Amino acid sequence: MPWNDNANPGPWGSPPSGDDGDRRDAPQRRPQGGGPRRPEGPGGPNFNAGFERLAQRLRNLFGGGPGQGVRPGAVAAIAGGAFALWALSGLYVVQPNEEAVVTTFGAFSRSETPGLRYHLPSPIEHVEKVAVTSLNRIDIGGTADADVPQESLMLTGDQNIVDLDFSVTWRVADASRFLFATRNPEEAIKAVAESAMREVVGKTALQPILTTGRGQVQLQAADLMQRTLDSWGAGVSIVEVQIRSSNPPQEVVAAFREVNNASQDADSAVNEANTYRNRVINEAKGDAARIIQSAQGYREQSVREALGEASRFNQIYGEYRRSPAVTRERLYIETMQRVLAKSNKVIVDGKGTSAPIILPPDVFRPRSAPAPIVQAAPDSTPTPNPPAAKAQP
């Protein structure tokens, strides 16, 4: 079907008369078939009628009709509503972690605590809220991803350079001073922190900053920062200064690493020497204590033995004075018993004997030592018999 064929009007039927400006006089055609027809009349809402009704209501509110003035009651109602909205704009809420600072025409007026508060609407009074319990942090010297050499490189007390990054934790102590003492409080705190750290580092040697002196440097820098900010009346309290990293410059890191390794080796050698010294000293002290204790024990033993001998002698002397003959005989018997107790004894009954008695040599040898075996050499002469011992009757 060609595009300009009007014989078949399509599913909507033929256009009604008057829709086409060029065919106003054309006869109305009915669509062939059972297709739906195009609705007759307006195709949507009439906005002009709505605007007319709104305009009529406004005219009725402000005036009686065309040519009449505005009603005074309407003006008063509008003015009262505007004033009520302006007055209610002074209500505000202060959160628990905040403190509100109220200014009157730009000058400090008062501070408000948390809760629902009211101030005279703008432009008479203005409110600015400050978080007084929150902890704030400023990083100086850059971060782990981006280093700032202008802030991190510092000169130490022994004319060395250290790359030092640190952080400052602070909070607002006085909201009014915090707002009015400095134009930009955070920039002021950062400048004071960098200046204080440079001053402390400039009085400290490099080695303590790299090893065990960080804590002292942090405390001194925090104290100097607090004193400087208090002198300005900044209303800021420094909570903590923390050194995140302290290293020598990148150009001399290898040399510093070698120095640290040598220092660790020296400390290890000193520790080993101290350990050996302590061990030797303790052993010597133990030997000395043992010798002293042995000497003291020997002294005590000798003293007690001497005292016992003296007491025994005194007792024997007393007995000897009472009966000398008996005492001499008893002493002789005890002495012979003590001497003969460790020697070989031969008992000979001499009754009715007239010839001498000859005893073998083994009888007089000690019992503990065995008799040695003597072998004569081939060219040696025989050993004569030993003299015979005579037994006493």
C-alpha angles and dihedrals in degrees: 000000000000119000093241096050107120094177091092108046095191129232094318096057127226120327114258121249114276096031094098116054092208093051104044091123095043117112115259114256127210118216117253113239132014101302121137120269128235110257115255122227130029115349099213147008118311106239093179091065091052092050090049092053092049092049090049092053092050090050090050090051098048100031145004096247144307113337095017126114129249115279115250092222092058092051091049092049092051092046092048092050092049092049092049091052090047091050093047091052087076094071115103139159125231113208122226093255094047140078121204122221115203120202126192111212088338097310123111111263110165147324123246129209125222118297140064108325139174134214133176108275123258135312090029099054133012130196128211121184122214126192103232101173100045119100116233127200133204122191116210123192095030132276135280091274100041123031122201108206092187089067103030104047110087136169116240129213093261093054096262130128123238129189102221128177120186142165132222122211115199143158137199113269099175117023096197094051091043091058100041107029097069133021094225110020097187093051090047092052091048092050092048091047094052092046094048093048092049090051093050093045090048089061096045130076120243099244097060090048091054097043129015105348099076095100093054092047091051093051094047093048093049092049092049091048093050093049092049094048091046090054088054093047090233095156092228128132118206109221102180144346113208126187106219097186138354119188138151117256116287092249094064102032093109093052092048090049090055091048091051091049091051090048091051091049090051091050090049092052091048091050092051091049091049090050092051091046092051091048094050093045092050092049091049091048090050093050091047091050091048092050092047091050091048091050091048090050092049091048091051091048093049093047093049093046091050091049090049093049091048091049091048092049091050091051092049091047090053091051091046092055091053097047115004098177095051092045094050091050092048092049091050092050093048091048094050090046091053093047098042094044091082099039134079114261129205119193116201124185103220099186113124095003123124104165122078117261116233116207124197117251094241090070092070097047120101117266096228097057116064119231111265119236112239118200119194119229118244093246097039124105120243115270112247119240115271118249114277119247118234118222116225115227 
